[in-house]
Amino acid sequence: MGIKSIILRIPWLGPSTNEVIGKHWSIYHKHKESAEIALRVALSEQFSNQTVSIDTPAKVTFRAFLGPKRHAFDLDNYSTSYKILVDCCVDVGILPDDRDKYVSAFEIQRACRFKEWHKKGMPKDTHVMLQIRCIYR
């Protein structure tokens, strides 16, 4: 059995859902490539050489932390970033699949604006906190 819970700080935030609806599939793919790179960097920085995987039903929680010049989207417009990151979690082996057998619940929380989260000395970059927590049925 894998680990029970992980929290990843990923230095990436994708486009608003409004920006990709009706666009060519390659637009989504371009954002997914950059997200996977950011996810792999986050994994190597936060977990060194440990294998990180969750193989039981899990809840995925997504929250954006906005840099000083980023504006918040409407809550539902983070769905593309959420979907891209969950797909990347499957691709890198954190989750075996994104079907409801493995992702049985999800939550997209409102974005945290810069003034709400930033403390002196912290990086100012926009990032996403992604928590994947096992749910025992």
Secondary structure, DSSP 8 states (H G I E B T S, - for coil): ---SEEEEEES-----HHHHTTS-HHHHHHHHHHHHHHHHHHHHHHHTT------S-EEEEEEEE--TT-----GGGGHHHHHHHHHHHHHTTSSS-SSTTTEEEEEE---B-HHHH--TTS----EEEEEEEE---
